[in-house]
Amino acid sequence: MPYPLYPDDRTIRHTPRSHLVIFSLLLPLAVLSGCGQSEPTITQLDPPEPGGSINVVTRNSATTYYLDRHGNPAGPEHDLVEAFADANDWEVEWTLAESTSGVLQSLQGDEQQLAAAGLTHLPTRDEHFRRGPTHTDIVEQLVCHRDMRPMPRQVEEMAGIGIRVTADSSYAEKLQSLVNQHTGIDFEEDPRTTEILLTDVAEKRIDCTVADSNIVQLVRRHFPHLEVAINLTSGDRLGWYLPADQQALADMANQWMASPEGQESIDEVQQRYYAYISEFDFVDLRALNRRIDERLPDFLDLFLEAQDETGMPADLLAALAYQESHWDPQAVSPTGVRGIMMLTQNTAQSLGVDNRLNPAASINGGARYLADRHERLPDTLAEPDRTYLALASYNIGRGHVLDARELARELGKDPDSWADMQEVLPLKADKRYYPQTQHGYARGYEPVHYVQRIRNYQDVIRASVDWFPLTRPDER
């Protein structure tokens, strides 16, 4: 049964009677079966040879595949597939589909060997495709606007609510099962992506949609009025699918994903795209989005000028300034740090900043100070870990960061890995460890949360100010 491609101007409403639509789609298969035709034998194909290429279909989204501002491909699925291909000496030929439906439709042709597009493993998909490995745990969530009243908190309370989900998705399959079990629930399928439907919910164009928890986690930072109303599943796994004739390639993919190298690649994806995203704070993110409109425009040119002088990305500097002062150039703390970059008196003097409350001087000084922290780290440090440790140094001081790096070596950790340093830095507040360090006690847990928040803010700022001519250190 081919997966349908829905025209852009068409949605399909599902009510308890919509099983007739499914029946009509399955009817040709039933007729063939009734005519006594046996299932054809599938000829298995060989995987690519080393030095060859593998054809992979995906779709554009923050959780799968996208191009950064310099046109370089990125995304969780992209990184995992490229790591798998590198392990087998293959080049990846990428094909982009417009939707989940398009991904599955493409996989039924003769061109694609693998689909890596945030696909939930489902029995209905297993009937047509061969399962590959899984890599991410998710929960399917009903997401509504925060102002919805009453907010549904039980499945039975979904009756009468306008729900729209991506066509031919696992969400549609889940909702259809609820339609068949409960009175009054219905939904529409839409050809557009889940991210766009979440935007429609945030802007009150539709009541609710359903999305995987990892997508909600990313999108919700930009639209803080989105609220998770109900977890519709207890847990699912995202993974890859292959055509039915790619058993050997599926076996290779499963073996690689289960290997130490594959697990390390999964961990790297988790660290790069998800681990830094803190627990959702509606008040904080709502304030950030408001201040992006109200305050940030006053300082954009100053951040860009500081980028030109120091090489530190403007969106990173803006995120750092927001963490320090919420872009308040008159900010003063009880400990005496002040200004939009919250410089200490000693730091300001060392940088030649005479007036810390002058935003131009403060931003320039803070950018030069961060660049100095960045430059003075060992050459062994690669990006983006180098920038994260520079931020930690900006927060807690270079001496404490060097202490933590030495402690990491003693504990068998990698001092060049931010993932390991996140575990070691808090030990600077542990009396079992800090007495042996050169600079003694420090609130080592603070820089871990500090960097985490700045990375969150940077993502939101980058998405909101799309004309920034930015470069990140890891993209230079």
N, C-alpha and C positions, 0 to 999 in steps of 0.2 A: 504494500500500500504506500504510494508516494506521499510525502508530506506536502500539504497544500501551501502555496504561497498566497498570502492575502493581499489584494490590491490596497494601495495606500488610503483610499477613501471608503473602505469597507470595514465594518465591525460585525461580529457575530454574537448575538445574544443567546445565552444559555439559560434555559429554564428546565424543570424536570422533564419536559418533552424533548429536549435537545438530544437525547440518546437516539432519536430517530435519525438525526443528522449523522451521527457516528455510524449507525447501522447502515445508512445508505452508502457511506464511504467504504465500509467493509464488505458490502454486498458482492462486488466483483470477485473478491477472494473467495467468498462463500460459494458463489456459483461455480468457480473453477474447481473448488474442492468437491462440490456435489457432482460434478461431471466425471469424477473419478481420476482427475489428473494428479499424479504424485508430485511431491515437491522436488524441483530439479536439484541435481547434484551441483554443489558450488565448487568450482575449481579454485584451489588456494594459490595465491600469488606469493612470490618470493619478496622479501624486504629489499630495500635499495642496497647496492654494493657500496663499500667504502669509497669515498670520493664522489659519490653520486648525490642525488638530491631527494628530499621527501616533500610531498605536496600536502600542505596543511590548510584547512579552512577554519576561519575564526570570525569574530565580529568585533566592531569597535565598541569598547567600553573601558572604564577605569579598572575593571576587574579582569579583563581579558587581554586586549591589544589596543594600543593607541600610538600615535606619533607625538613626540614631545615638540616643543616650540622650534627645535632645530631640524625637525623631520626625522629624528631617530626613533625607531620602534621601541616600545616599552610595554609593560603590563605583566601581570602575573602569569597568564598563559604563555605569552611570548617568551618570557625568561625560562620557563620550564621546558618548553619545546626546544628552544635553542640549546639548552644544556643537554637535553637528550640527544639532539642532533650532533653536537660537538663530541659527545661520548662515542658516537659511531662514525665520525668523520663524514657527516652529511651536510650539505647546504639545505636551507629551508626555503621553499617556494611558497609564499603566503598568498592566500586568497581571502578577500574580505567579503562576507555576506552582510546583508542589511539587517538580518534578524535571526533569531533562533531557528525559525522555520526555514529561512534561507540556508542556514548552515546545514541542517539535516537534509534539505533537498539537494544541496551540492554534494553531500556525502554519498548520495545514491547514484551519482554519475560515475563515470570512469576515470575522472581526473584526480580526485582527492584520495589520499591514503590515511588521513587522520583529521579528526575534528577536535579542536581544543578551544572551547568557547563557553566555559562555565556551565557545562551541561550536567544536570542531575541524572544519575543512573536510575532508570525506570524500567520495569518489566515490559512496558509497551514499546520502549525504544530497543530493548534487547531482542524483540521479535524481528527487527529489521537490520540491526547493526551488531557489531561485535564489541563487547565491552573492553575498554582499556583500563589503565590504572586510575585510581582516585587520589586526590591530593588535598582537598579542603573540606572541612566540616562546616555545614551551614544549617540554618533553620529557616523555613519559609514563614514570612511574617506578613500579616495584614497591617498595612500602613495607612493612616488617615491623617487629616489635618488636626492639629492640636486643639483647634476651637470647635471641633465637631461635638454636638450635644444631641442625644447622649452618645458617649463614646462606647462602641461595642467592646465588651470584655469577655463575652462567651460566644461560641459559634452560633447559638440560637439567636443572639442579638444582631446577627448580620442580616436578618430578613429586612427587606425594604431599603437596604443601603445600595447606592450606586457603586458597583465595583467593576473596574476595567483592568485587564491584564494583558500581557504580551501574548500574541497568538501562538498557538502550537507549543506552549511552554509547559513545564511541569506544574506551574501555578494553575493553568487552565485545567489540567488533569485533576489536581487536588480539589479545586473548587467544584468541578463537575461531580466528584464523589460526594461533596457536601450538599450540592443541589439535589442529588438523588436520595439523600438521607433526611433532609430538613425542609420544612415548608417555608416558602417565602423568600428563599435565597436564590438570587440569580446574578449573572455577571455577563460582561461583554468581552470578547477577544478583540485585540487591537494590533495592527501590524507594527506599531512603533515599539521602541525599546523600553525596557523597564525604567531606565534612568529618565527618559522623557515623561513617562507616566507618573513617576514620583514628582517630577517638576509640576505636572498638572495638578497633583494632589496639593502640593505646597501652595499653588496659586489658586486653589479652590475651584478649578475647572471640572474636577471629578471628586467624588467623595473619598474613595479608597482604591488602593491597588495592592498587589501582593508582590513581594520581592524577597530574594535571598538575603540573609542577615549580613553577609559581607558587602553587598551592594548598598544596603541601608546604612551600614556603618560609615561608608565613604560619602554617600550623597547627603546624609543628614547633617553633616557639618556645614554644608552650604545652604541648607534649608532647615533651620532649627525648628520650624513649626511642624515638621513631620513627626508623627508619634506612632510608635509601635503599639497597635491595639491588642493583637492576639498573635501568639505563636501558633501557626497552623500545623506544624509538624514537630515531632520531638527531636529530629535530627536526620539530615541527609548528607550525602557525599557528592561533591563535584568531581568530575573526571573526564577522561577522553573517551571518544568513540571512534571506531574504525569500520570500514566496509566489511561485510560478511566474509569476503575472500582474502582478508588480511590477518589470518590467524598467526602466522609467524611473526609479523610485525607487532601484533598485540602482545604476544609472549615476550618479545624483546622489551616493549614498553613497560610491561608489568615487572619484569625482572630488574630493569633499570630503576624504576621508581622505588622498588623495595630495597635497593642496594644502598650502602652508605653514601655513595655519590648522589643518588637520587634524593635521599632524605636530607642531605646537606643542601641540595638545590631548593627543596621545599622550605627548609628553614630560612634560607636566604631570601626567598620570596616573601615569607611571613615577616621577616625583619624589615625588608625594604618597603612593603606596601601596607602592612596592617599593624604590626606590633606597637608602633608609636602612637596609634590613635587611642586617645584616652577615653575613659568613661564619658559618655555624652553629658554635657552640661548645657542645658537649654539656655539659661540666663547668660552664660559666658559667650556662647556662640551667637545668640541673638544680638548681644551688645557688639560683638566683633563685626557682624554683618552691617549693623547700623552705622558703626564708626567708619567702616570702609567707605560708605557714602558721605558721611558728614565731616570726617576729619582727615582721612588719608589724602584726598586731593590737594590739601594744603602743603603736603610734604613730599609728594611724588617726585618732583624735580630734584629735591635735595637728596633723596635716596638714589636717584639715577646718577646724579653728579658724584656721589660717594662711590657708587659702583665703578664709574669711569676712572676714578683716582686710585681705588684700592683693589679692584677686581672682585670684591665681595658682591654677590648677587643682590640686586635691589630688593627683590621680594624677600630674601632672607633678612636683609637689614630692616625692612618694614616689619617683618614678623618679630624680630628681636626687639625693636622699639615698642611694638605693641605689648610684648611680654613685660617689658621694663616699666612702661608708663601709660599704656593705653593711648599712646600718641598725644599725651598732654605735655607740652613743652615747659609748663610751670610746675611739674610734679616734684615734690620734695618728700623724702622719706624721713622717719624719725632718726635714722642713723646718719643722716647728712648727705646721702647720695641724691642727686637732683638732675632735672632736665629730661628731655625726651628719651635719652639713652641712659639715664640714671648713672652718671659718672661720679666716682668718688673725687674728693678734692685732690688727692695725690695723683690719681690717674689723669685728671684734667690738666694738672700742672705739667706732668710728664709729656702730655700731648700738645702743650701750648694752647689749651682752651682756657681763655680768660673768663668767659661768661657761659656757664653751663646751662643757663636758662635761654640762651639764644639757640633756636632749633637748628640753624645751619651749622653753627660751631659744634653743637652737641652731636648731630648726626655724622658730621665729618670726623669728629674725634672718636666716636664709638666705632665707626667703620674702620678707621686706622688701627684702633686697639684690637678689634677682632682680627684684622688682617695680620697684625703682629703675632697674636696668639696662634693663628693658622700657620704662619711662616716658621715659627720657632719649634714646631713639632718635628719629630724625626722624619727623615726622608722615606723611611719604610712605610709610613702611613699613607694609605690610598684613600681616595674618595669613595663614598661619602663619609666614611668613618673619620677622616681627618677633620672635616667641618664640624661634626658632632662633638669631637673632643676639643676643638677650638671654642665652641660655644660653652662647653662645660668649664673650660679655663676662664672664659669671660665671666662666668657665674661664680665659681668657687675659688679661682686663682690657679695659676700655672703650677705652683709648688704642690698643691694637693693633687692635681691631675698627675704630675710626675710620680708622686708617692703611690698613687693608685696603680699606675703602670708597673712600677716595681713590684708592688704587692701582687699584681696579676701574674707576673713571671714566677714568683715564689709559689703561687697556688696552681701553677700549671695552666693558667689561662693565657689567652692571646692579647697582649696589650695594644695591638693594632686593630682589634675587633671591637666595635662599639657594642655589639651584642654581649661580649664577655665583660667589657668595662661597665656595662649597666649593672652587672652582678657584683663587681668588685668595688665600685665607688661607694656604695652604702656602707662598706666595711670600715670606712674612715670614721664612722660614728660608733663602731663596735669596739669595746674596751679590750677585746681579745686580740685586736689587730692594730689599732691606731697608735698605741704606745711605741711600737717598733718602727713607725714611720718618721721621716725627718721633720715633717711639719705638724705632726700630731693630729689632734681631733679636728674633724670638720663634719658638717652636716652633709655627708656624702650622698644621701638620698635626694637632696635638692637638685643637683645638676641633672640627675636622671629625669626627673619630672620636668625640669626646665627645658631640656632639649626636646622632650616629648611634646610639650605644649607649643614650642616654636615650630616644630615640624607640622603640627596641626594647623597653626595659624598661617604658615607659609603656603600650605596647600589651598586654603580658602582664599587667601589674598591672590595667589597666582591664577586661580580660576575666575576671580571677580574682576581683575584688572588685566584684560586680555591684550592690551597694547604695550605692556611692559617689554622692552627689548632686553630680555634677561638671559643670563647664562648661569648655570650652577657649576660649582667646581668639578663635579663628576661628568659634566657635559662639555668641558673645554677641550 
